[in-house]
Amino acid sequence: MEISHLDYKHCEVFTVVGRVDSFSAPRLAQALADSTSQNRFNLILDLGKVDYVSSAGLRVLIDVQKTCKYTGRGEIVLVGVPKRIFETLELAGFVSLFKFFDDLTTAVAHF
């Protein structure tokens, strides 16, 4: 898994490529925690090039979403979610917990 990070004025964008599994999920969790520890709670995850998310990856998404929303100042939004990943989120009952955008420009404008 590869993670790249862009810092915008009102949000941060994380682009994830590859598999988010039990091996790589801790790296994603750390990258997101680095932002929330700096009081940056408007996060965008571009998952357009992710081909697999395990339960460990889902746990990271939920944990960080709870952290962001608990502050009352932010949230994680998901961009470019492949159909297969969306179906996984749907089966887990997580679709209602996130906002989804087709493109990065619209997601950044959300904040």
Phi and psi in degrees as GROMACS dihedral restraints (atoms count N, CA, C in turn):
[ dihedral_restraints ]
;  ai    aj    ak    al  type     phi  dphi    fc
    3     4     5     6     1  -118.9    20    10
    4     5     6     7     1   142.9    20    10
    6     7     8     9     1  -128.9    20    10
    7     8     9    10     1   127.1    20    10
    9    10    11    12     1  -117.9    20    10
   10    11    12    13     1   156.2    20    10
   12    13    14    15     1  -135.4    20    10
   13    14    15    16     1   132.3    20    10
   15    16    17    18     1  -124.6    20    10
   16    17    18    19     1   136.7    20    10
   18    19    20    21     1  -107.5    20    10
   19    20    21    22     1   116.0    20    10
   21    22    23    24     1  -103.9    20    10
   22    23    24    25     1   171.6    20    10
   24    25    26    27     1   -60.9    20    10
   25    26    27    28     1   -43.4    20    10
   27    28    29    30     1  -108.8    20    10
   28    29    30    31     1    -2.0    20    10
   30    31    32    33     1  -161.4    20    10
   31    32    33    34     1   171.5    20    10
   33    34    35    36     1  -124.6    20    10
   34    35    36    37     1   140.2    20    10
   36    37    38    39     1  -113.0    20    10
   37    38    39    40     1   127.5    20    10
   39    40    41    42     1  -115.6    20    10
   40    41    42    43     1   121.2    20    10
   42    43    44    45     1  -103.0    20    10
   43    44    45    46     1   124.2    20    10
   45    46    47    48     1  -112.6    20    10
   46    47    48    49     1   134.8    20    10
   48    49    50    51     1  -128.5    20    10
   49    50    51    52     1   132.2    20    10
   51    52    53    54     1   106.2    20    10
   52    53    54    55     1  -145.1    20    10
   54    55    56    57     1  -104.0    20    10
   55    56    57    58     1   135.4    20    10
   57    58    59    60     1  -107.9    20    10
   58    59    60    61     1    97.2    20    10
   60    61    62    63     1  -125.5    20    10
   61    62    63    64     1  -170.8    20    10
   63    64    65    66     1   -63.4    20    10
   64    65    66    67     1   -24.2    20    10
   66    67    68    69     1   -77.8    20    10
   67    68    69    70     1   -43.3    20    10
   69    70    71    72     1   -95.1    20    10
   70    71    72    73     1   -19.6    20    10
   72    73    74    75     1   -56.0    20    10
   73    74    75    76     1   -39.0    20    10
   75    76    77    78     1   -60.9    20    10
   76    77    78    79     1   -33.0    20    10
   78    79    80    81     1   -67.2    20    10
   79    80    81    82     1   -40.0    20    10
   81    82    83    84     1   -65.4    20    10
   82    83    84    85     1   -43.7    20    10
   84    85    86    87     1   -58.9    20    10
   85    86    87    88     1   -41.9    20    10
   87    88    89    90     1   -66.7    20    10
   88    89    90    91     1   -42.0    20    10
   90    91    92    93     1   -60.9    20    10
   91    92    93    94     1   -43.3    20    10
   93    94    95    96     1   -71.5    20    10
   94    95    96    97     1   -38.0    20    10
   96    97    98    99     1   -65.0    20    10
   97    98    99   100     1   -33.6    20    10
   99   100   101   102     1   -59.5    20    10
  100   101   102   103     1   -38.3    20    10
  102   103   104   105     1   -71.9    20    10
  103   104   105   106     1   -47.3    20    10
  105   106   107   108     1   -66.6    20    10
  106   107   108   109     1   -29.3    20    10
  108   109   110   111     1   -69.7    20    10
  109   110   111   112     1   -17.7    20    10
  111   112   113   114     1  -100.2    20    10
  112   113   114   115     1    19.7    20    10
  114   115   116   117     1    59.6    20    10
  115   116   117   118     1    35.0    20    10
  117   118   119   120     1  -106.9    20    10
  118   119   120   121     1   104.5    20    10
  120   121   122   123     1  -113.3    20    10
  121   122   123   124     1    -1.4    20    10
  123   124   125   126     1   -96.8    20    10
  124   125   126   127     1    99.8    20    10
  126   127   128   129     1  -119.0    20    10
  127   128   129   130     1   139.2    20    10
  129   130   131   132     1  -118.4    20    10
  130   131   132   133     1   128.6    20    10
  132   133   134   135     1  -110.4    20    10
  133   134   135   136     1   115.2    20    10
  135   136   137   138     1   -89.8    20    10
  136   137   138   139     1   109.1    20    10
  138   139   140   141     1  -106.7    20    10
  139   140   141   142     1    16.4    20    10
  141   142   143   144     1   -58.7    20    10
  142   143   144   145     1   -23.8    20    10
  144   145   146   147     1  -114.9    20    10
  145   146   147   148     1    23.4    20    10
  147   148   149   150     1   -94.0    20    10
  148   149   150   151     1   130.7    20    10
  150   151   152   153     1  -108.7    20    10
  151   152   153   154     1    -3.4    20    10
  153   154   155   156     1  -162.5    20    10
  154   155   156   157     1   137.1    20    10
  156   157   158   159     1  -131.6    20    10
  157   158   159   160     1   120.1    20    10
  159   160   161   162     1   -86.2    20    10
  160   161   162   163     1   179.5    20    10
  162   163   164   165     1   -61.8    20    10
  163   164   165   166     1   -31.2    20    10
  165   166   167   168     1   -65.4    20    10
  166   167   168   169     1   -39.0    20    10
  168   169   170   171     1   -67.0    20    10
  169   170   171   172     1   -41.3    20    10
  171   172   173   174     1   -62.0    20    10
  172   173   174   175     1   -39.5    20    10
  174   175   176   177     1   -61.8    20    10
  175   176   177   178     1   -40.1    20    10
  177   178   179   180     1   -61.2    20    10
  178   179   180   181     1   -47.2    20    10
  180   181   182   183     1   -58.8    20    10
  181   182   183   184     1   -45.3    20    10
  183   184   185   186     1   -67.4    20    10
  184   185   186   187     1   -44.7    20    10
  186   187   188   189     1   -60.9    20    10
  187   188   189   190     1   -44.3    20    10
  189   190   191   192     1   -72.8    20    10
  190   191   192   193     1   -35.7    20    10
  192   193   194   195     1   -61.2    20    10
  193   194   195   196     1   -42.2    20    10
  195   196   197   198     1   -61.8    20    10
  196   197   198   199     1   -42.5    20    10
  198   199   200   201     1   -60.6    20    10
  199   200   201   202     1   -47.0    20    10
  201   202   203   204     1   -65.9    20    10
  202   203   204   205     1   -45.4    20    10
  204   205   206   207     1   -73.3    20    10
  205   206   207   208     1   -30.9    20    10
  207   208   209   210     1   -59.4    20    10
  208   209   210   211     1   -33.9    20    10
  210   211   212   213     1   -71.3    20    10
  211   212   213   214     1   -20.2    20    10
  213   214   215   216     1    75.2    20    10
  214   215   216   217     1     9.3    20    10
  216   217   218   219     1  -122.1    20    10
  217   218   219   220     1     9.3    20    10
  219   220   221   222     1  -173.5    20    10
  220   221   222   223     1  -175.6    20    10
  222   223   224   225     1  -168.9    20    10
  223   224   225   226     1   166.4    20    10
  225   226   227   228     1  -101.0    20    10
  226   227   228   229     1   133.1    20    10
  228   229   230   231     1  -116.7    20    10
  229   230   231   232     1   151.6    20    10
  231   232   233   234     1  -112.3    20    10
  232   233   234   235     1   138.3    20    10
  234   235   236   237     1  -122.1    20    10
  235   236   237   238     1   139.1    20    10
  237   238   239   240     1    60.6    20    10
  238   239   240   241     1    34.7    20    10
  240   241   242   243     1   -67.8    20    10
  241   242   243   244     1   119.9    20    10
  243   244   245   246     1   -61.4    20    10
  244   245   246   247     1   151.7    20    10
  246   247   248   249     1   -53.1    20    10
  247   248   249   250     1   -43.3    20    10
  249   250   251   252     1   -62.3    20    10
  250   251   252   253     1   -40.4    20    10
  252   253   254   255     1   -71.7    20    10
  253   254   255   256     1   -40.1    20    10
  255   256   257   258     1   -59.7    20    10
  256   257   258   259     1   -42.3    20    10
  258   259   260   261     1   -62.3    20    10
  259   260   261   262     1   -37.0    20    10
  261   262   263   264     1   -63.8    20    10
  262   263   264   265     1   -45.6    20    10
  264   265   266   267     1   -61.9    20    10
  265   266   267   268     1   -38.8    20    10
  267   268   269   270     1   -65.9    20    10
  268   269   270   271     1   -45.0    20    10
  270   271   272   273     1   -62.8    20    10
  271   272   273   274     1   -33.6    20    10
  273   274   275   276     1   -80.3    20    10
  274   275   276   277     1    -8.2    20    10
  276   277   278   279     1    79.0    20    10
  277   278   279   280     1    24.3    20    10
  279   280   281   282     1  -100.9    20    10
  280   281   282   283     1    -6.2    20    10
  282   283   284   285     1   -58.6    20    10
  283   284   285   286     1   -38.9    20    10
  285   286   287   288     1   -71.3    20    10
  286   287   288   289     1   -11.4    20    10
  288   289   290   291     1   -88.7    20    10
  289   290   291   292     1    -8.2    20    10
  291   292   293   294     1  -131.4    20    10
  292   293   294   295     1   155.8    20    10
  294   295   296   297     1   -98.9    20    10
  295   296   297   298     1   141.1    20    10
  297   298   299   300     1  -117.4    20    10
  298   299   300   301     1   138.7    20    10
  300   301   302   303     1  -131.1    20    10
  301   302   303   304     1   147.3    20    10
  303   304   305   306     1   -78.9    20    10
  304   305   306   307     1   -30.2    20    10
  306   307   308   309     1  -137.4    20    10
  307   308   309   310     1   158.6    20    10
  309   310   311   312     1   -67.4    20    10
  310   311   312   313     1   -37.5    20    10
  312   313   314   315     1   -59.6    20    10
  313   314   315   316     1   -44.9    20    10
  315   316   317   318     1   -65.7    20    10
  316   317   318   319     1   -39.2    20    10
  318   319   320   321     1   -65.2    20    10
  319   320   321   322     1   -43.8    20    10
  321   322   323   324     1   -64.1    20    10
  322   323   324   325     1   -40.2    20    10
  324   325   326   327     1   -64.4    20    10
  325   326   327   328     1   -25.1    20    10
  327   328   329   330     1   -58.9    20    10
  328   329   330   331     1   -33.4    20    10
